[in-house]
Amino acid sequence: MNVRRKTLDVRRKTRRFAISKSSDVSRLTFHVSQGFTLIEILVAITILSIVMSILYGTFSTSSANAKIVEERSNELSSLSGAVDIISQEIRGVYSPSDGSSEGFLWKEEGITFTAMTPFVKDDEPLIQRISYIFNEGKLLRKTFKAGLEAETKGESLLLDGVKDPSFSFYDGKEWVKEWPSAKDIPSGIKVAFSYKGRDVETVIPTISKK
């Protein structure tokens, strides 16, 4: 009888110990599963670094492209504005009949003429003596006081970075590279140059006014 009781007691204690041990192992496993291993953390950091590198490269490239586009847009805007001013003023070329100023003058570096222009201040006359000159890679527009071409009234820079400039003149039959100063106003003027890697050529008909 005593032997059976002792056997039962031993079985009960063994069962309790097994249950307790199983419970402890379960709690330990649960706590371990709540964290990350060092390898997992390193893998996550590596992936994050790769993603950030890709995003930074994309942003940097987009920023550089946007800057290039903006610069080219500004260059095209300046070029378009300069060509528009030249075209308007050459179309308005004027040959005074009273001899108040010289007629159309050509020199290798530029042209000088009298024209009716909208690009004047409020207190200035519409008819101006104007020069377009290519000088050291720059396209300059100059205006002069009436009868005093040696005295510059105003000067503005239209373009910077101009190469290989040239003028051609249409005499009614063909294009010529030179225009005698004593001759009448040409029927058309061709302006050609290179600007920021772009070849520019514009043909402007004149409306001679006497």
KOLDOKOL-445311 format. One line per field, with one value per residue: x, y, z of N, C-alpha, C in turn. Coordinates in pm, whole numbers, padded with zeros to 5 digits. Each point is the difference from the previous one (the first is absolute). Example, Ala and Ser with C-alpha at 12.3 -4.5 7.8 and 13.67 -1.06 7.14 Angstrom:
% KOLDOKOL-445311
n_east: c(01319	-00035)
n_north: c(-00569	00105)
n_up: c(00780	-00072)
ca_east: c(-00089	00082)
ca_north: c(00119	00119)
ca_up: c(00000	00006)
c_east: c(00090	-00077)
c_north: c(00120	00109)
c_up: c(00000	00073)
% end
This chain:
% KOLDOKOL-445311
n_east: c(00083	00094	00036	-00131	-00016	00111	-00044	-00122	00060	00082	-00106	-00068	00106	00019	-00135	00002	00109	-00057	-00118	00065	00078	-00110	-00060	00112	00010	-00133	00013	00106	-00067	-00103	00080	00061	-00124	-00002	00124	00113	00042	00127	-00013	-00118	00056	00110	-00081	-00077	00110	00047	-00119	-00011	00127	-00031	-00114	00065	00096	-00095	-00068	00115	00039	-00124	00000	00124	-00033	-00114	00070	00097	-00092	-00062	00122	00031	-00119	00017	00126	-00039	-00097	00086	00085	-00100	-00038	00128	00022	-00116	00026	00127	-00035	-00092	00088	00099	-00087	-00055	00121	00046	-00114	00035	00099	00063	-00025	00050	-00098	00001	00063	-00096	00008	00107	00016	-00016	00065	00097	00036	00120	00008	-00064	-00123	-00016	-00115	-00083	-00074	-00122	00018	-00060	00130	-00085	00061	-00079	00114	00017	00053	-00096	00046	00080	00120	00008	00075	00028	00073	00079	00025	00110	-00071	-00023	-00132	00039	-00090	00027	-00027	-00022	00059	-00106	00054	00005	00041	00085	-00118	00030	-00126	00000	00028	-00036	00022	-00006	00122	00037	00111	00007	-00010	00102	-00006	-00107	00013	-00116	00009	-00130	00057	-00088	00125	00089	00050	00039	00131	00009	-00015	00017	00066	00046	-00013	-00112	-00110	00061	-00040	00108	-00001	00109	-00041	00127	-00012	00093	-00097	00092	00076	-00077	-00020	00014	-00108	-00010	-00100	00036	-00122	00044	-00060	00066	00030	-00049)
n_north: c(-00121	00003	-00111	-00032	00041	-00058	-00107	00016	00017	-00100	-00071	00036	-00017	-00117	-00026	00044	-00068	-00104	00020	00012	-00102	-00066	00045	-00031	-00114	-00012	00041	-00081	-00094	00034	00012	-00112	-00050	00079	-00038	00071	-00088	-00008	-00120	-00013	00053	-00076	-00101	00037	00020	-00115	-00055	00055	-00038	-00117	-00007	00043	-00085	-00089	00031	00000	-00112	-00047	00042	-00045	-00110	-00009	00028	-00082	-00091	00028	-00001	-00110	-00051	00045	-00044	-00111	-00004	00037	-00091	-00087	00035	00003	-00116	-00049	00053	-00041	-00117	00000	00049	-00079	-00101	00039	00023	-00113	-00058	00069	-00049	00112	00054	00088	00073	00044	-00116	-00018	-00115	-00074	-00064	-00107	-00031	-00056	-00070	-00052	00083	00078	00038	00113	00039	00071	-00012	-00035	00022	-00111	-00028	00091	00096	00035	00055	-00115	00048	-00036	00102	-00105	00041	-00117	-00067	-00104	-00030	-00082	-00014	-00073	-00062	00129	-00005	00118	00067	00094	00108	00092	00107	00070	-00045	-00080	-00070	00099	00047	-00105	-00015	-00119	-00094	-00110	-00095	-00047	-00038	-00100	-00021	00108	-00089	00024	00128	00025	00097	-00017	00050	00020	00002	-00096	-00046	00034	-00096	00110	-00015	00091	00114	00063	00082	00036	-00131	-00023	00002	-00108	-00084	-00061	-00038	-00073	-00042	-00039	-00094	-00035	-00058	-00022	-00019	00108	-00047	00131	00007	00130	-00005	00129	00007	00097	00096	00034	00097	00088)
n_up: c(00000	00086	-00058	-00004	00125	00036	-00067	00057	00117	-00029	-00044	00113	00078	-00063	00010	00124	00018	-00068	00064	00119	-00036	-00043	00112	00070	-00069	00019	00129	00010	-00064	00076	00107	-00039	-00029	00109	-00006	-00046	-00085	00032	-00053	00061	00107	-00017	-00028	00102	00072	-00048	00012	00122	00018	-00056	00068	00110	-00035	-00031	00110	00065	-00064	00018	00125	00015	-00071	00068	00110	-00040	-00034	00115	00054	-00069	00027	00125	-00001	-00060	00089	00094	-00049	-00017	00122	00041	-00063	00041	00121	-00011	-00052	00093	00089	-00041	-00006	00112	00047	-00052	00034	00109	-00078	00022	-00117	00089	-00048	00126	-00006	00094	-00063	00015	-00116	-00075	00111	-00068	00106	-00002	00103	-00090	00026	-00067	00055	-00069	00109	-00035	00128	00048	-00008	00043	00069	00101	00039	-00065	-00112	-00085	-00069	-00009	00033	-00064	00085	-00077	00105	-00067	00129	-00021	-00093	-00014	00008	-00046	00066	-00091	00070	-00093	00044	-00031	-00115	00109	-00106	00021	00031	00075	-00034	-00053	00087	-00065	00089	-00123	-00039	00078	-00069	-00079	-00101	-00081	00040	-00073	-00090	-00061	-00126	-00016	-00118	00014	-00010	00091	00081	00063	00018	-00094	00069	-00116	00078	-00121	00003	-00069	00071	00047	-00093	00043	00126	-00015	00117	00012	00092	00086	00070	00094	-00108	-00015	-00121	-00005	-00076	-00015	-00086	-00011	-00054	-00077	00069	-00108	00090	-00082)
ca_east: c(-00083	00092	00078	-00086	-00011	00126	00008	-00093	00059	00111	-00060	-00061	00107	00062	-00093	00001	00129	-00005	-00091	00068	00111	-00058	-00052	00114	00054	-00094	00018	00130	-00014	-00085	00079	00103	-00062	-00038	00114	00065	00138	00099	00004	-00118	00022	00099	-00064	-00092	00081	00057	-00108	-00033	00109	-00011	-00117	00033	00096	-00074	-00081	00089	00048	-00111	-00023	00114	-00010	-00115	00039	00096	-00073	-00083	00089	00038	-00119	-00020	00105	-00027	-00119	00045	00078	-00092	-00077	00088	00021	-00124	-00019	00097	-00038	-00125	00034	00071	-00093	-00094	00065	00045	-00119	-00036	00111	-00051	00102	-00047	00018	00050	00143	00028	00094	00047	-00088	00035	00145	00046	00140	00015	-00048	-00140	-00076	-00058	-00108	-00107	-00121	-00112	00003	-00087	00080	00047	-00059	-00117	00037	00087	-00070	-00005	00107	00128	00119	00024	00108	00013	00143	00057	00129	00055	-00097	-00122	-00084	-00035	-00088	00035	-00074	00083	-00067	-00024	00109	00126	00020	00117	-00043	-00100	-00107	-00035	00062	-00056	00052	-00108	00044	00141	00036	-00026	00116	-00012	-00108	00014	-00114	-00011	-00096	-00065	-00005	-00110	00033	00078	00053	00140	00060	00035	-00098	00060	-00071	-00072	-00108	-00130	-00027	-00019	-00137	-00007	00123	00012	00088	00034	00101	-00014	-00025	-00012	-00007	-00111	00021	-00115	-00002	-00130	-00008	-00094	-00026	-00008	-00103	00073	-00081	00074)
ca_north: c(00121	00115	00002	00056	00146	00065	-00001	00104	00132	00024	00030	00135	00099	-00001	00066	00144	00053	00004	00109	00126	00019	00030	00138	00091	-00001	00075	00143	00038	00006	00115	00122	00005	00029	00140	00083	-00029	-00046	00093	-00018	00066	00145	00037	-00011	00114	00121	-00008	00028	00141	00078	-00012	00079	00142	00034	00011	00121	00117	00009	00046	00142	00077	00005	00085	00139	00042	00015	00121	00115	00008	00045	00142	00077	00001	00083	00140	00030	00012	00123	00112	-00004	00039	00143	00075	-00009	00075	00143	00029	-00010	00112	00126	-00001	00021	00141	00084	00127	00078	00139	00075	00134	-00007	00023	-00104	-00085	-00111	-00133	-00019	-00135	-00030	-00144	-00043	00033	00090	00119	00050	00077	-00083	00029	-00112	00010	-00020	00132	00052	00084	00134	-00009	-00014	-00136	-00018	-00006	-00048	-00126	-00089	-00136	-00027	-00120	00039	-00092	-00102	00063	00074	00125	00098	00136	00112	00121	00129	00043	00070	-00017	-00143	-00026	00008	-00105	00038	-00118	-00126	-00116	-00131	-00090	-00138	-00023	-00136	-00009	-00035	-00001	00085	00053	00065	-00008	00101	-00034	00120	-00015	-00108	-00103	00034	00043	00007	00137	00098	00133	00093	00101	-00065	00002	-00105	-00131	-00053	-00096	-00018	-00132	00000	-00138	-00017	-00120	00040	-00113	-00124	00002	00083	00089	00077	00062	00088	00106	00094	00139	00084	00126	00120	00119)
ca_up: c(00000	00007	-00124	-00104	00025	-00038	-00147	-00048	00032	-00094	-00132	00004	00000	-00133	-00091	00030	-00045	-00146	-00037	00032	-00094	-00131	00008	-00002	-00135	-00085	00029	-00051	-00146	-00030	00018	-00102	-00128	-00006	-00040	-00127	00012	-00053	-00146	-00056	00008	-00100	-00132	-00014	-00020	-00134	-00095	00014	-00061	-00145	-00042	00015	-00106	-00126	00007	-00007	-00138	-00082	00032	-00050	-00145	-00034	00029	-00103	-00126	00010	-00014	-00142	-00074	00032	-00068	-00144	-00019	00009	-00120	-00112	00021	-00035	-00144	-00066	00022	-00079	-00142	-00017	00001	-00125	-00112	00002	-00030	-00140	-00082	00008	-00045	-00051	-00070	00003	-00124	00030	00025	00142	00045	-00108	-00032	00049	00003	00033	00029	00018	00132	00028	-00087	00062	-00085	00064	-00004	00088	00094	00118	00122	00044	00122	-00025	-00043	-00117	-00129	-00052	-00097	00071	-00070	00072	-00046	00052	-00011	00060	00056	00099	00038	00050	-00093	00067	-00066	00041	-00058	-00003	-00006	-00137	-00064	00074	00012	00084	00140	00028	00093	00079	-00043	00071	-00039	-00039	00013	00035	-00041	-00144	-00083	-00146	-00049	-00136	-00063	-00145	-00045	-00128	-00083	-00095	-00091	00069	00133	-00004	00133	00032	-00047	-00004	00087	-00077	-00074	00067	00099	-00064	00003	00110	00077	00063	00117	00035	00104	00084	00139	00093	-00074	-00096	-00118	-00015	-00124	-00021	-00116	00036	-00109	00044	-00058	-00009	00012	-00040)
c_east: c(00086	00079	-00081	-00015	00127	00014	-00088	00055	00112	-00053	-00059	00109	00067	-00086	00000	00129	00002	-00087	00066	00112	-00052	-00050	00114	00060	-00088	00016	00132	-00005	-00079	00080	00107	-00058	-00040	00112	00054	00141	00093	00007	-00117	00017	00099	-00058	-00092	00076	00059	-00103	-00037	00106	-00008	-00114	00030	00099	-00069	-00083	00086	00052	-00108	-00026	00111	-00006	-00112	00034	00095	-00070	-00086	00083	00041	-00116	-00024	00103	-00027	-00123	00037	00079	-00090	-00083	00082	00021	-00123	-00025	00093	-00037	-00126	00028	00069	-00097	-00094	00068	00053	-00119	-00043	00108	-00053	00115	-00047	00030	00059	00150	00038	00095	00039	-00097	00045	00150	00034	00149	00010	-00058	-00146	-00063	-00056	-00104	-00096	-00128	-00107	-00016	-00097	00077	00065	-00066	-00112	00037	00091	-00081	00003	00112	00135	00112	00055	00117	-00016	00144	00035	00140	00041	-00105	-00130	-00075	-00053	-00096	00034	-00094	00085	-00087	-00010	00118	00134	00027	00123	-00038	-00113	-00101	-00039	00065	-00058	00059	-00118	00037	00148	00033	-00026	00130	-00037	-00115	00025	-00130	00006	-00114	-00055	-00019	-00112	00023	00070	00045	00148	00050	00031	-00106	00063	-00084	-00084	-00122	-00130	-00013	-00019	-00144	-00020	00135	-00003	00102	00024	00109	-00027	-00013	-00023	-00017	-00113	00035	-00128	00014	-00141	00008	-00110	-00020	-00011	-00116	00056	-00097	00085	-00082)
c_north: c(00125	00014	00063	00149	00074	00008	00107	00138	00036	00037	00141	00109	00010	00074	00151	00065	00015	00114	00136	00032	00038	00143	00101	00011	00080	00149	00050	00016	00121	00129	00014	00042	00146	00090	-00039	-00047	00104	-00009	00071	00152	00045	-00006	00119	00130	00003	00035	00148	00090	-00003	00086	00149	00045	00018	00128	00126	00019	00052	00148	00087	00015	00092	00147	00054	00022	00125	00125	00020	00053	00149	00087	00009	00084	00148	00040	00020	00127	00123	00007	00048	00150	00085	00001	00082	00151	00040	00003	00120	00130	00005	00019	00148	00094	00120	00078	00145	00072	00138	00001	00024	-00103	-00085	-00115	-00129	-00020	-00143	00002	-00148	-00050	00033	00092	00116	00057	00084	-00081	00056	-00121	00020	-00006	00132	00035	00098	00136	00000	-00012	-00144	-00028	00014	-00042	-00118	-00075	-00137	-00043	-00131	00034	-00096	-00098	00055	00069	00122	00081	00137	00100	00126	00125	00045	00081	-00016	-00149	-00035	-00003	-00100	00049	-00115	-00125	-00114	-00128	-00091	-00146	-00003	-00146	-00024	-00031	00009	00087	00048	00066	-00024	00093	-00039	00127	-00003	-00112	-00116	00051	00034	00016	00143	00095	00138	00101	00102	-00059	00008	-00115	-00134	-00048	-00100	-00014	-00137	00010	-00145	-00001	-00131	00044	-00124	-00132	-00006	00092	00079	00075	00055	00097	00101	00092	00141	00069	00140	00117	00120	00124)
c_up: c(00000	-00128	-00113	00017	-00043	-00152	-00059	00024	-00098	-00138	-00005	-00006	-00137	-00100	00023	-00052	-00153	-00048	00023	-00098	-00137	-00004	-00007	-00140	-00095	00020	-00059	-00153	-00042	00008	-00109	-00135	-00014	-00050	-00136	00027	-00062	-00152	-00067	-00001	-00106	-00141	-00025	-00025	-00140	-00107	00002	-00065	-00152	-00053	00007	-00106	-00133	-00002	-00012	-00143	-00093	00021	-00056	-00151	-00045	00021	-00106	-00134	00001	-00017	-00145	-00084	00022	-00072	-00150	-00032	00004	-00124	-00120	00011	-00038	-00151	-00075	00014	-00085	-00148	-00028	-00006	-00131	-00118	-00006	-00044	-00144	-00093	-00001	-00045	-00077	-00064	-00007	-00130	00024	00030	00144	00058	-00120	-00022	00065	-00010	00039	00028	00031	00132	00027	-00102	00081	-00095	00084	-00014	00092	00092	00115	00131	00043	00133	-00036	-00057	-00123	-00128	-00048	-00099	00070	-00095	00080	-00063	00063	-00027	00067	00047	00111	00055	00054	-00113	00076	-00086	00055	-00067	00016	00001	-00145	-00053	00068	00023	00082	00148	00024	00102	00091	-00056	00083	-00058	-00030	00021	00036	-00033	-00147	-00074	-00147	-00052	-00143	-00044	-00150	-00042	-00136	-00081	-00103	-00099	00070	00136	-00013	00144	00044	-00057	00002	00080	-00077	-00072	00079	00100	-00071	00012	00113	00066	00066	00113	00041	00107	00073	00144	00087	-00073	-00102	-00116	-00027	-00131	-00019	-00117	00025	-00120	00056	-00071	-00003	00003	-00034	00028)
% end
